[in-house]
């Protein structure tokens, strides 16, 4: 039975990785893989597995992540619909590409730590279309934005799906992950930025020809500022909500979404403008990327089968016996995330290692957060941020590999070494 389950998982994963070639959505492949794997367990029986309790446990852990993602994505969509991100982007002004790159990199890093790397990448890459005319310049900036977004998302519990998974699962806590990974994550960004800005030298910014924005005038400055402040405030306060109430984060995000919804209805209660319809929460709910949410459901349920059939614990033992050193194992997992999506990798790791053996905020979990969160930058297909940038700018895989992958690898290794040194110095 184990061989059959592994075969289905490998085939489903191959279909996910080769989505563009096989012309089947990765969400469909993930759902089919999960459904077939659970069916095999039910029909063929499992090694000392209680099917009902295992399914319930998997459903609870998966639902918490999905509800959190849906709430966060909806809040971001509402802020974007109100042009709230213009509060940040309108303040970026410079005449040199190297200076602009430092500004964009730093803004992306901190914005990603508050929002998430995917949303931040979409916002910042879209901004570059308004600031830069040359395609080559936009591609370089898009590559650095991917690195900055993944680095920024790695050091907070809400900045990346994988850190959110570890946070909700109890492997990390908000304050400790921020203290432990801020310096490594910052180095992950600063090293590529330093090299890239040296390349650009004194090259000037060539802005595109300005055109009228059809959305201009739909929202007032008050509405933009209010929804931006309220939306980001809700996202930032979710970790505090969890710490004070000890309730799961998805309840905090849904509570905040309700507040934002009520405020939005009150602000727009007296308008009859048809254009205002795109500003509502109801409209935002239709605009969130549900195929990505469904993909997470499928892949998490598929990995749950490997966990409950004790496949993952067996892999952990093999790695311990073969590689031995925990830091090298985690670094290898991070490098694998450049090829394999970091969501199933982290989900697999959560099943491979128990909290009894490795308690919350231990070296393993913090280093896993860093490596899995930033290793995906090495290839453009290695993270959701990279895939989004590739789609928005029609970037070429080979171009990214030649121009950006080396920078991302330098940053990844610099941050990894910094974290290891930090742990040895301060514990």
FENURCOR-V323379 format. One record per pair of residues at least 12 apart in sequence whose ideal C-beta (glycine too) atoms are under 10 Angstrom apart, sorted by the first residue. I is the first residue (numbers start at 0). J is the second residue. D is the distance in whole Angstrom. If there is no record, write none. Layout:
<<I J D> <I J D>>
This chain:
<<0 39 6> <0 40 7> <0 42 9> <0 43 4> <0 44 7> <0 45 7> <0 46 8> <0 308 8> <1 39 10> <1 43 10> <1 45 9> <1 46 8> <1 305 9> <1 308 6> <1 309 9> <1 310 6> <1 313 9> <3 35 9> <3 36 9> <3 39 5> <3 40 10> <3 42 10> <3 43 7> <4 32 10> <4 35 9> <4 36 5> <4 37 9> <4 39 6> <4 40 7> <4 43 9> <4 45 9> <4 301 9> <4 304 6> <4 305 7> <4 308 6> <4 310 7> <5 36 9> <5 304 10> <5 305 8> <5 308 9> <5 310 7> <6 36 10> <6 39 10> <7 31 9> <7 32 6> <7 33 9> <7 34 10> <7 35 5> <7 36 5> <7 38 9> <7 39 7> <7 301 8> <7 304 9> <8 32 6> <8 33 9> <8 35 9> <8 36 6> <8 298 10> <8 301 6> <8 302 8> <8 304 8> <8 305 7> <8 310 9> <8 343 9> <8 347 10> <9 32 9> <10 28 9> <10 31 9> <10 32 7> <10 35 9> <11 25 9> <11 27 10> <11 28 5> <11 29 7> <11 30 9> <11 31 7> <11 32 3> <11 33 8> <11 34 10> <11 35 8> <11 36 8> <11 297 8> <11 298 9> <11 301 7> <11 343 10> <12 25 10> <12 28 8> <12 29 9> <12 32 7> <12 298 9> <12 301 8> <12 339 7> <12 340 9> <12 343 7> <13 28 9> <13 32 10> <14 27 8> <14 28 4> <14 29 9> <14 31 8> <14 32 8> <15 27 10> <15 28 5> <15 29 6> <15 32 8> <15 294 8> <15 297 9> <15 298 8> <15 301 10> <15 339 9> <15 340 7> <15 343 9> <16 28 9> <16 338 8> <16 339 8> <16 340 8> <16 380 8> <18 380 10> <18 386 10> <19 380 10> <24 290 7> <24 293 9> <24 294 8> <25 290 8> <25 291 9> <25 293 10> <25 294 6> <25 297 9> <25 298 9> <25 340 9> <25 386 10> <26 289 9> <26 290 5> <26 291 8> <26 292 9> <26 293 4> <26 294 4> <26 295 9> <26 296 9> <26 297 6> <26 298 9> <27 290 9> <27 293 9> <27 294 9> <27 297 8> <28 294 9> <28 297 8> <28 298 9> <28 301 10> <29 293 8> <29 294 5> <29 295 8> <29 296 8> <29 297 3> <29 298 5> <29 299 9> <29 300 8> <29 301 6> <29 340 10> <29 342 10> <29 343 9> <30 293 7> <30 294 8> <30 296 7> <30 297 4> <30 298 9> <30 300 8> <30 301 9> <31 297 8> <31 301 10> <32 297 7> <32 298 8> <32 300 9> <32 301 5> <32 302 10> <32 304 9> <33 57 9> <33 61 10> <33 296 8> <33 297 5> <33 298 7> <33 299 8> <33 300 4> <33 301 4> <33 302 9> <33 303 8> <33 304 7> <34 297 8> <34 300 8> <34 301 9> <35 301 9> <35 304 10> <36 300 8> <36 301 6> <36 302 9> <36 303 9> <36 304 4> <36 305 8> <36 308 9> <37 50 8> <37 53 9> <37 54 7> <37 57 9> <37 300 7> <37 301 8> <37 303 8> <37 304 6> <37 307 10> <38 304 10> <39 304 8> <39 308 9> <40 53 8> <40 54 9> <40 304 6> <40 307 8> <40 308 7> <41 54 9> <45 304 9> <45 307 7> <45 308 5> <45 309 9> <46 307 9> <46 308 6> <46 309 6> <46 310 10> <47 307 10> <47 308 10> <47 309 8> <48 304 9> <48 307 5> <48 308 6> <48 309 8> <49 307 9> <50 307 9> <52 307 9> <53 303 7> <53 304 8> <53 306 9> <53 307 4> <53 308 9> <54 300 9> <54 303 8> <54 304 10> <54 307 9> <56 303 8> <56 306 9> <56 307 8> <57 299 7> <57 300 6> <57 301 10> <57 302 9> <57 303 4> <57 304 8> <57 306 8> <57 307 7> <58 296 10> <58 299 10> <58 300 8> <58 303 9> <59 247 10> <60 164 9> <60 167 8> <60 168 7> <60 299 7> <60 300 10> <60 303 8> <60 306 10> <60 346 9> <60 349 9> <61 164 10> <61 295 8> <61 296 6> <61 297 10> <61 298 10> <61 299 5> <61 300 6> <61 302 10> <61 303 7> <61 346 9> <62 247 10> <62 249 8> <62 296 9> <62 299 10> <63 163 10> <63 164 9> <63 167 5> <63 168 9> <63 247 5> <63 248 8> <63 249 5> <63 250 9> <64 160 8> <64 163 7> <64 164 6> <64 166 10> <64 167 6> <64 168 9> <64 247 10> <64 248 9> <64 249 8> <64 292 9> <64 295 7> <64 296 9> <64 299 7> <64 342 9> <64 346 9> <65 249 8> <65 292 6> <65 293 9> <65 295 6> <65 296 6> <65 299 8> <66 247 9> <66 248 9> <66 249 4> <66 250 8> <66 252 7> <66 253 6> <66 292 10> <67 157 9> <67 160 9> <67 163 6> <67 164 10> <67 166 9> <67 167 7> <67 237 8> <67 247 8> <67 248 5> <67 249 4> <67 250 9> <67 251 9> <67 252 5> <67 253 8> <68 115 9> <68 117 10> <68 160 7> <68 163 8> <68 249 9> <68 252 9> <68 287 9> <68 288 9> <68 291 8> <68 292 6> <68 295 7> <68 296 10> <69 249 9> <69 252 8> <69 253 9> <69 256 9> <69 284 8> <69 287 7> <69 289 8> <69 292 6> <70 233 9> <70 234 9> <70 237 9> <70 248 9> <70 249 7> <70 250 9> <70 251 9> <70 252 4> <70 253 5> <70 254 9> <70 255 7> <70 256 5> <70 257 9> <70 259 10> <70 287 10> <71 114 8> <71 115 7> <71 118 8> <71 157 7> <71 160 10> <71 163 9> <71 230 10> <71 233 9> <71 234 6> <71 237 8> <71 248 9> <71 249 9> <71 252 6> <71 255 9> <71 256 9> <71 287 9> <72 114 10> <72 115 8> <72 117 9> <72 118 7> <72 252 10> <72 283 9> <72 284 9> <72 286 9> <72 287 4> <72 288 7> <72 289 9> <72 291 8> <72 292 8> <73 230 10> <73 252 9> <73 253 10> <73 256 6> <73 259 8> <73 260 9> <73 280 7> <73 281 10> <73 283 5> <73 284 6> <73 285 10> <73 286 9> <73 287 6> <74 114 9> <74 118 10> <74 226 9> <74 229 9> <74 230 5> <74 231 9> <74 233 6> <74 234 6> <74 252 8> <74 255 7> <74 256 6> <74 258 10> <74 259 6> <74 260 10> <74 280 9> <74 283 8> <74 287 10> <75 114 6> <75 115 8> <75 117 9> <75 118 5> <75 119 9> <75 121 9> <75 122 9> <75 230 7> <75 231 9> <75 234 8> <75 283 9> <75 287 9> <76 118 9> <76 230 9> <76 280 9> <76 282 8> <76 283 4> <76 284 8> <76 285 9> <76 286 5> <76 287 6> <76 288 9> <77 226 6> <77 227 10> <77 229 9> <77 230 6> <77 256 9> <77 259 6> <77 260 8> <77 262 10> <77 263 7> <77 278 7> <77 279 8> <77 280 6> <77 282 9> <77 283 5> <77 284 10> <77 286 9> <78 114 9> <78 118 9> <78 122 10> <78 223 9> <78 226 5> <78 227 6> <78 228 9> <78 229 8> <78 230 4> <78 231 7> <78 233 10> <78 234 9> <78 259 9> <78 283 9> <79 118 8> <79 121 8> <79 122 7> <79 125 9> <79 226 9> <79 227 10> <79 230 9> <79 283 9> <79 286 9> <80 214 9> <80 217 9> <80 218 8> <80 226 8> <80 263 10> <80 275 10> <80 277 6> <80 278 5> <80 279 8> <80 280 10> <80 282 7> <80 283 6> <80 286 8> <81 214 10> <81 217 9> <81 218 5> <81 219 9> <81 222 6> <81 223 5> <81 224 9> <81 225 8> <81 226 4> <81 227 7> <81 230 9> <81 263 9> <81 266 9> <81 277 10> <81 278 6> <82 212 9> <82 214 7> <82 215 9> <82 217 8> <82 218 6> <82 220 10> <82 222 9> <82 223 5> <82 226 9> <82 227 9> <82 278 10> <83 218 8> <83 222 9> <83 223 5> <83 224 8> <83 225 8> <83 226 5> <83 227 3> <83 228 8> <83 229 9> <83 230 7> <83 231 8> <84 110 8> <84 114 9> <84 118 10> <84 119 9> <84 121 10> <84 122 5> <84 123 9> <84 125 9> <84 126 8> <84 223 9> <84 227 7> <84 230 10> <84 231 10> <85 126 9> <85 212 10> <85 218 9> <85 220 9> <85 223 6> <85 224 10> <85 227 8> <86 220 9> <86 223 6> <86 224 6> <86 226 10> <86 227 5> <86 228 8> <86 231 9> <87 106 6> <87 109 10> <87 110 7> <87 122 9> <87 123 9> <87 126 9> <87 227 8> <87 231 10> <88 103 10> <88 106 8> <88 110 10> <88 122 8> <88 123 8> <88 125 9> <88 126 5> <88 127 10> <88 129 8> <88 130 9> <89 126 10> <89 223 10> <90 102 9> <90 106 9> <91 103 7> <91 106 7> <91 123 10> <91 126 8> <91 129 10> <91 130 7> <92 130 9> <92 204 9> <93 130 9> <93 203 10> <93 204 7> <94 201 10> <94 203 6> <94 204 6> <94 206 10> <95 196 9> <95 199 8> <95 200 9> <95 201 6> <95 202 7> <95 203 6> <95 204 7> <96 131 8> <96 133 9> <96 136 6> <96 139 8> <96 140 8> <96 195 10> <96 196 8> <96 198 9> <96 199 5> <96 200 8> <96 201 8> <96 202 5> <96 203 7> <96 204 6> <96 205 9> <97 192 9> <97 195 8> <97 196 4> <97 197 8> <97 198 8> <97 199 4> <97 200 7> <97 201 7> <97 202 7> <97 204 10> <98 196 8> <98 199 9> <98 201 10> <98 204 9> <99 127 9> <99 130 7> <99 131 8> <99 136 9> <99 140 8> <99 196 10> <99 199 9> <99 202 10> <99 203 10> <99 204 6> <100 136 9> <100 139 8> <100 140 6> <100 143 6> <100 144 10> <100 147 10> <100 191 10> <100 192 7> <100 195 6> <100 196 6> <100 198 10> <100 199 7> <101 143 10> <101 189 9> <101 192 6> <101 193 9> <101 195 10> <101 196 6> <103 123 6> <103 124 10> <103 126 8> <103 127 7> <103 130 8> <103 131 10> <103 140 6> <103 143 7> <103 144 7> <103 147 8> <103 192 10> <104 123 9> <104 140 9> <104 143 6> <104 144 8> <104 146 8> <104 147 5> <104 148 10> <104 150 9> <104 151 9> <104 188 6> <104 189 8> <104 191 8> <104 192 5> <104 195 9> <104 196 9> <105 147 8> <105 151 9> <105 185 10> <105 188 8> <105 189 9> <105 192 8> <106 119 9> <106 122 10> <106 123 7> <106 126 9> <106 144 10> <106 147 8> <106 151 9> <107 119 6> <107 120 8> <107 122 9> <107 123 5> <107 124 10> <107 126 10> <107 140 10> <107 143 8> <107 144 5> <107 145 9> <107 146 9> <107 147 4> <107 148 5> <107 149 10> <107 150 9> <107 151 6> <107 152 10> <107 188 8> <107 384 10> <108 144 10> <108 146 9> <108 147 5> <108 148 8> <108 149 10> <108 150 6> <108 151 4> <108 152 9> <108 154 9> <108 158 10> <108 184 8> <108 185 7> <108 187 9> <108 188 5> <108 189 9> <108 192 9> <109 147 9> <109 151 6> <109 155 10> <109 158 10> <110 122 7> <110 123 7> <110 147 9> <110 148 8> <110 151 7> <110 152 10> <110 158 9> <110 231 9> <111 123 9> <111 144 9> <111 147 7> <111 148 4> <111 149 8> <111 150 8> <111 151 3> <111 152 5> <111 153 9> <111 154 10> <111 155 9> <111 157 10> <111 158 5> <111 159 8> <111 184 10> <111 384 8> <112 148 10> <112 150 9> <112 151 5> <112 152 7> <112 153 9> <112 154 6> <112 155 4> <112 156 10> <112 157 8> <112 158 5> <112 159 9> <112 162 10> <112 177 8> <112 181 9> <112 184 8> <112 235 10> <113 151 9> <113 152 10> <113 155 7> <113 157 7> <113 158 7> <113 230 10> <113 231 6> <113 232 10> <113 234 6> <113 235 6> <114 148 9> <114 151 9> <114 152 9> <114 155 10> <114 157 8> <114 158 7> <114 230 9> <114 231 8> <114 234 6> <114 235 10> <115 148 8> <115 151 9> <115 152 6> <115 155 9> <115 157 7> <115 158 6> <115 159 6> <115 160 7> <115 162 9> <115 163 8> <115 234 9> <115 383 9> <115 384 9> <116 144 10> <116 145 8> <116 147 9> <116 148 4> <116 149 5> <116 150 9> <116 151 7> <116 152 4> <116 153 8> <116 158 6> <116 159 5> <116 160 8> <116 161 10> <116 162 10> <116 372 8> <116 373 10> <116 375 9> <116 376 9> <116 382 7> <116 383 7> <116 384 4> <116 385 9> <116 387 9> <117 148 8> <117 149 10> <117 152 9> <117 159 9> <117 160 8> <117 288 8> <117 291 8> <117 382 8> <117 383 4> <117 384 6> <117 385 10> <117 386 9> <117 387 6> <117 388 10> <118 148 9> <118 152 10> <118 288 10> <118 383 10> <118 384 9> <118 387 9> <119 144 8> <119 145 10> <119 147 8> <119 148 5> <119 149 10> <119 151 7> <119 152 8> <119 158 8> <119 384 8> <119 387 10> <120 141 8> <120 144 6> <120 145 6> <120 147 9> <120 148 5> <120 149 9> <120 152 10> <120 382 9> <120 383 8> <120 384 4> <120 385 8> <120 386 9> <120 387 5> <120 388 6> <120 391 8> <121 144 10> <121 148 9> <121 288 10> <121 383 10> <121 384 9> <121 387 6> <121 388 8> <121 390 9> <121 391 7> <122 144 9> <122 148 10> <123 140 8> <123 141 8> <123 143 10> <123 144 5> <123 145 10> <123 147 8> <123 148 7> <123 384 10> <123 388 9> <124 137 8> <124 140 8> <124 141 5> <124 144 6> <124 145 9> <124 148 9> <124 384 9> <124 387 7> <124 388 5> <124 389 10> <124 390 9> <124 391 5> <124 392 6> <124 394 10> <125 391 7> <125 392 10> <126 140 9> <126 144 9> <127 139 10> <127 140 5> <127 141 7> <127 144 7> <127 207 10> <127 388 10> <127 391 9> <127 392 8> <128 141 10> <128 207 7> <128 391 8> <128 392 8> <129 206 8> <129 207 7> <129 209 9> <129 210 10> <129 212 9> <130 204 7> <130 205 9> <130 206 6> <130 207 8> <131 204 7> <131 205 7> <131 206 7> <131 207 7> <132 204 9> <132 205 5> <132 206 6> <132 207 4> <132 208 8> <133 202 10> <133 204 10> <133 205 6> <133 207 9> <134 392 8> <134 393 9> <134 394 10> <135 398 9> <135 402 9> <136 199 9> <136 202 8> <136 204 8> <136 205 7> <137 207 10> <137 388 10> <137 391 9> <137 392 6> <137 394 9> <138 388 9> <138 389 10> <138 392 6> <138 393 9> <138 394 6> <138 395 8> <138 398 7> <138 399 8> <138 402 8> <138 403 9> <139 195 7> <139 198 8> <139 199 8> <139 398 10> <139 402 7> <139 403 8> <139 406 10> <140 195 9> <140 199 10> <140 388 10> <140 392 9> <141 379 9> <141 384 10> <141 385 9> <141 387 9> <141 388 4> <141 389 8> <141 391 7> <141 392 5> <141 394 6> <141 399 9> <141 403 9> <142 191 9> <142 195 8> <142 376 9> <142 379 8> <142 385 9> <142 388 7> <142 389 10> <142 392 9> <142 394 8> <142 398 9> <142 399 6> <142 402 6> <142 403 4> <142 404 9> <142 406 7> <142 407 8> <143 188 8> <143 191 6> <143 192 7> <143 195 6> <143 196 9> <143 376 10> <143 403 8> <143 406 8> <143 407 9> <143 410 10> <144 384 8> <144 385 10> <144 387 10> <144 388 7> <144 392 10> <145 375 9> <145 376 6> <145 379 7> <145 381 9> <145 382 7> <145 383 10> <145 384 5> <145 385 5> <145 386 9> <145 387 8> <145 388 5> <145 389 9> <145 394 9> <145 399 9> <145 403 7> <145 407 8> <146 187 7> <146 188 6> <146 190 9> <146 191 5> <146 192 8> <146 195 9> <146 373 8> <146 375 10> <146 376 5> <146 377 9> <146 382 10> <146 384 9> <146 385 9> <146 403 7> <146 406 7> <146 407 5> <146 409 10> <146 410 6> <146 411 9> <147 184 10> <147 187 9> <147 188 5> <147 189 10> <147 191 8> <147 192 8> <147 376 9> <147 384 9> <147 410 10> <148 188 10> <148 376 9> <148 382 8> <148 383 9> <148 384 5> <148 385 9> <148 387 9> <148 388 9> <149 184 9> <149 187 8> <149 188 9> <149 336 10> <149 341 9> <149 371 10> <149 372 6> <149 373 5> <149 374 8> <149 375 6> <149 376 5> <149 377 10> <149 381 9> <149 382 6> <149 383 9> <149 384 6> <149 385 8> <149 407 8> <149 410 9> <149 411 9> <150 180 9> <150 183 9> <150 184 5> <150 185 7> <150 186 9> <150 187 4> <150 188 4> <150 189 9> <150 191 9> <150 369 9> <150 372 8> <150 373 6> <150 376 8> <150 407 9> <150 410 7> <150 411 9> <150 414 7> <151 184 7> <151 185 9> <151 187 9> <151 188 7> <151 372 9> <151 373 10> <151 384 10> <152 184 9> <152 368 10> <152 372 6> <152 373 9> <152 382 9> <152 383 10> <152 384 8> <153 176 9> <153 180 6> <153 181 10> <153 183 8> <153 184 5> <153 187 8> <153 365 10> <153 368 6> <153 369 5> <153 370 9> <153 371 8> <153 372 3> <153 373 5> <153 374 10> <153 375 10> <153 414 8> <154 176 6> <154 177 6> <154 178 9> <154 179 8> <154 180 4> <154 181 5> <154 182 9> <154 183 8> <154 184 4> <154 185 8> <154 187 9> <154 365 10> <154 368 8> <154 369 8> <154 372 8> <154 373 10> <154 414 10> <155 173 7> <155 176 7> <155 177 6> <155 180 8> <155 181 9> <155 184 9> <155 235 9> <155 238 8> <155 368 10> <156 171 7> <156 172 8> <156 173 5> <156 174 9> <156 175 10> <156 176 6> <156 177 8> <156 237 8> <156 238 6> <156 241 9> <156 248 8> <156 368 9> <157 173 8> <157 234 6> <157 235 8> <157 237 6> <157 238 7> <157 248 8> <157 252 9> <158 176 10> <158 177 10> <158 180 10> <158 184 9> <158 234 10> <158 368 10> <158 372 8> <159 341 8> <159 342 10> <159 345 9> <159 368 8> <159 371 8> <159 372 5> <159 373 9> <159 375 9> <159 382 9> <159 383 9> <159 384 9> <160 291 9> <160 295 7> <160 340 10> <160 341 8> <160 342 6> <160 345 8> <160 346 10> <160 372 9> <160 382 10> <160 383 7> <161 336 9> <161 340 10> <161 341 5> <161 342 6> <161 343 10> <161 344 8> <161 345 4> <161 346 8> <161 348 9> <161 349 10> <161 367 8> <161 368 7> <161 370 10> <161 371 5> <161 372 6> <161 375 9> <161 382 10> <162 176 7> <162 180 9> <162 341 10> <162 345 9> <162 364 10> <162 365 10> <162 367 9> <162 368 5> <162 369 9> <162 371 9> <162 372 6> <163 237 10> <163 248 7> <163 249 10> <163 345 10> <164 295 9> <164 299 8> <164 341 10> <164 342 7> <164 345 6> <164 346 7> <164 348 10> <164 349 7> <164 368 10> <164 371 10> <165 345 7> <165 346 10> <165 348 9> <165 349 7> <165 359 9> <165 364 6> <165 365 9> <165 367 7> <165 368 6> <165 371 9> <165 372 10> <166 237 10> <166 238 8> <166 241 8> <166 247 10> <166 248 7> <166 359 10> <166 364 10> <166 368 9> <167 241 9> <167 247 6> <167 248 6> <167 249 8> <168 345 9> <168 346 9> <168 349 6> <168 354 8> <168 359 9> <168 364 9> <169 349 10> <169 354 6> <169 358 9> <169 359 6> <169 360 10> <169 364 9> <170 345 9> <170 348 9> <170 349 7> <170 352 9> <170 354 7> <170 357 8> <170 358 9> <170 359 6> <170 360 8> <170 361 8> <170 363 8> <170 364 4> <170 365 9> <170 367 8> <170 368 8> <171 359 6> <171 360 6> <171 361 9> <171 364 5> <171 365 6> <171 367 9> <171 368 6> <172 238 9> <172 241 9> <172 242 8> <172 359 6> <172 360 6> <172 364 10> <173 237 9> <173 238 4> <173 239 8> <173 241 7> <173 242 7> <173 248 9> <174 238 8> <174 242 8> <174 360 9> <175 359 8> <175 360 4> <175 361 10> <175 364 9> <175 365 7> <176 238 10> <176 359 10> <176 360 7> <176 364 8> <176 365 6> <176 368 6> <176 369 9> <177 238 9> <178 360 9> <178 365 9> <178 421 10> <178 425 10> <179 360 7> <179 362 9> <179 364 10> <179 365 5> <179 366 9> <179 368 8> <179 369 8> <179 418 7> <179 421 7> <179 422 8> <179 425 10> <180 365 6> <180 366 9> <180 368 6> <180 369 5> <180 372 8> <180 373 9> <180 414 8> <180 417 10> <180 418 7> <180 421 9> <182 414 8> <182 417 6> <182 418 8> <182 420 10> <182 421 6> <183 365 9> <183 366 9> <183 368 10> <183 369 5> <183 370 10> <183 373 8> <183 410 10> <183 411 10> <183 413 8> <183 414 4> <183 415 7> <183 416 8> <183 417 5> <183 418 4> <183 419 9> <183 420 9> <183 421 7> <184 368 9> <184 369 7> <184 372 8> <184 373 7> <184 410 9> <184 414 6> <184 417 9> <184 418 9> <185 410 10> <185 413 10> <185 414 8> <185 417 9> <186 409 10> <186 410 7> <186 411 10> <186 412 10> <186 413 5> <186 414 5> <186 415 9> <186 416 9> <186 417 5> <186 418 9> <187 369 8> <187 372 9> <187 373 5> <187 374 10> <187 376 8> <187 407 8> <187 409 9> <187 410 4> <187 411 6> <187 412 9> <187 413 7> <187 414 4> <187 415 9> <187 417 9> <187 418 10> <188 373 9> <188 376 10> <188 410 6> <188 413 10> <188 414 9> <189 410 8> <189 413 8> <189 414 9> <190 406 8> <190 407 10> <190 408 10> <190 409 5> <190 410 5> <190 411 9> <190 412 9> <190 413 5> <190 414 8> <190 417 10> <191 376 9> <191 403 8> <191 405 9> <191 406 4> <191 407 6> <191 408 9> <191 409 6> <191 410 5> <191 411 9> <191 413 9> <192 406 9> <192 410 9> <193 406 10> <193 409 10> <193 410 10> <194 405 9> <194 406 6> <194 409 7> <194 410 9> <195 402 9> <195 403 9> <195 406 6> <198 402 9> <198 406 9> <213 274 9> <214 274 8> <214 277 9> <216 274 9> <217 272 8> <217 274 5> <217 275 7> <217 277 8> <217 278 8> <218 266 10> <218 267 10> <218 274 9> <218 275 9> <218 278 7> <219 266 9> <221 266 8> <222 263 9> <222 266 6> <222 267 8> <222 275 10> <222 278 8> <225 262 7> <225 263 9> <225 266 7> <226 259 8> <226 262 8> <226 263 7> <226 266 8> <226 278 8> <229 255 9> <229 258 7> <229 259 6> <229 262 6> <229 263 9> <230 255 9> <230 256 10> <230 259 6> <230 262 10> <230 263 10> <232 255 8> <232 258 10> <232 259 10> <233 251 8> <233 252 7> <233 254 8> <233 255 3> <233 256 8> <233 257 10> <233 258 7> <233 259 6> <234 251 10> <234 252 8> <234 255 7> <235 255 10> <236 251 8> <236 252 10> <236 254 10> <236 255 7> <237 249 9> <237 250 9> <237 251 4> <237 252 6> <237 254 9> <237 255 7> <238 251 8> <239 251 8> <240 252 9> <240 254 7> <240 255 8> <256 280 7> <256 283 10> <256 284 10> <257 280 9> <259 280 7> <259 283 9> <260 279 9> <260 280 4> <260 281 9> <260 283 9> <260 284 10> <261 280 9> <262 280 10> <263 278 7> <263 279 7> <263 280 6> <263 281 10> <263 283 9> <264 279 8> <264 280 8> <264 281 10> <266 278 9> <267 279 7> <288 383 9> <288 387 9> <291 342 10> <291 383 7> <291 386 10> <291 387 10> <294 340 9> <294 342 8> <294 383 10> <295 340 10> <295 342 6> <295 343 9> <295 346 9> <297 343 10> <298 340 7> <298 342 6> <298 343 5> <298 346 7> <298 347 10> <299 342 8> <299 343 8> <299 346 6> <299 349 10> <300 346 10> <301 343 7> <301 346 9> <301 347 10> <302 342 9> <302 343 5> <302 344 9> <302 345 9> <302 346 4> <302 347 5> <302 348 10> <302 349 8> <302 350 7> <303 346 8> <303 349 10> <303 350 8> <304 350 10> <305 343 9> <305 346 9> <305 347 7> <305 350 6> <305 351 9> <306 346 8> <306 347 8> <306 349 8> <306 350 3> <306 351 8> <307 350 8> <308 350 10> <309 350 9> <310 347 9> <310 350 8> <310 351 9> <311 346 9> <311 347 6> <311 348 8> <311 349 9> <311 350 4> <311 351 4> <311 352 9> <312 350 7> <312 351 6> <312 352 8> <312 353 8> <313 351 9> <314 347 8> <314 348 10> <314 350 9> <314 351 6> <315 328 9> <315 347 9> <315 348 8> <315 350 9> <315 351 4> <315 352 6> <315 353 9> <315 356 9> <316 351 9> <318 331 8> <318 332 9> <318 351 8> <319 351 10> <319 352 10> <325 352 10> <325 357 9> <325 361 10> <325 362 7> <325 363 6> <325 366 8> <325 367 10> <326 362 8> <326 363 9> <326 366 7> <326 370 9> <326 415 8> <326 416 10> <326 418 9> <326 419 6> <326 422 9> <328 348 9> <328 351 10> <328 352 10> <328 363 9> <328 366 10> <328 367 10> <328 370 10> <329 348 8> <329 362 9> <329 363 7> <329 364 9> <329 365 10> <329 366 5> <329 367 5> <329 368 10> <329 369 8> <329 370 5> <329 371 8> <329 374 10> <329 415 8> <329 418 10> <329 419 10> <330 366 8> <330 369 10> <330 370 6> <330 374 8> <330 411 9> <330 412 8> <330 415 6> <330 416 10> <330 419 9> <331 370 9> <331 374 9> <332 344 6> <332 345 8> <332 347 9> <332 348 7> <332 351 10> <332 366 9> <332 367 7> <332 370 6> <332 371 6> <332 374 8> <333 366 9> <333 367 8> <333 368 10> <333 369 7> <333 370 3> <333 371 6> <333 372 8> <333 373 7> <333 374 3> <333 375 8> <333 377 9> <333 381 10> <333 411 7> <333 412 10> <333 414 10> <333 415 7> <334 370 8> <334 374 6> <334 375 10> <334 377 7> <334 381 10> <334 408 9> <334 411 8> <334 412 10> <334 415 10> <335 370 9> <335 371 9> <335 374 7> <335 375 10> <335 381 9> <336 370 7> <336 371 5> <336 372 8> <336 373 9> <336 374 4> <336 375 5> <336 376 9> <336 377 8> <336 378 9> <336 381 6> <336 382 8> <336 411 10> <337 373 10> <337 374 5> <337 375 6> <337 376 8> <337 377 4> <337 378 4> <337 379 9> <337 380 8> <337 381 4> <337 382 8> <337 385 9> <337 404 8> <337 407 8> <337 408 9> <337 411 9> <338 374 9> <338 375 9> <338 377 9> <338 378 6> <338 380 8> <338 381 6> <339 371 10> <339 374 10> <339 375 9> <339 380 10> <339 381 8> <340 371 10> <340 375 8> <340 380 9> <340 381 8> <340 382 8> <340 383 8> <340 386 9> <341 367 10> <341 370 9> <341 371 4> <341 372 7> <341 373 9> <341 374 7> <341 375 5> <341 381 7> <341 382 7> <341 383 9> <342 371 9> <342 375 10> <342 382 10> <342 383 8> <344 367 9> <344 370 9> <344 371 6> <344 374 9> <344 375 9> <345 364 10> <345 367 7> <345 368 8> <345 370 10> <345 371 5> <345 372 9> <348 363 8> <348 364 9> <348 367 6> <348 370 10> <348 371 8> <349 364 9> <349 367 9> <351 363 10> <352 364 8> <352 367 9> <362 418 9> <362 419 9> <362 422 6> <362 426 9> <365 418 7> <365 421 10> <365 422 8> <366 415 8> <366 418 6> <366 419 8> <366 422 8> <368 418 10> <369 411 9> <369 414 6> <369 415 7> <369 417 9> <369 418 6> <370 411 8> <370 414 9> <370 415 6> <370 418 9> <372 414 10> <373 407 8> <373 410 7> <373 411 5> <373 414 6> <373 415 8> <374 407 9> <374 408 9> <374 411 6> <374 415 9> <375 407 9> <375 411 10> <376 399 10> <376 403 8> <376 404 8> <376 406 9> <376 407 4> <376 408 9> <376 410 7> <376 411 7> <377 399 10> <377 400 9> <377 403 9> <377 404 5> <377 405 9> <377 406 9> <377 407 5> <377 408 5> <377 409 10> <377 410 9> <377 411 6> <378 396 8> <378 399 7> <378 400 7> <378 403 9> <378 404 6> <378 407 8> <378 408 10> <379 394 6> <379 395 9> <379 396 6> <379 397 10> <379 398 9> <379 399 4> <379 400 8> <379 403 7> <379 404 8> <379 407 9> <380 396 7> <380 399 9> <381 404 9> <381 407 9> <382 407 10> <385 399 8> <385 403 9> <385 407 9> <388 403 10>>
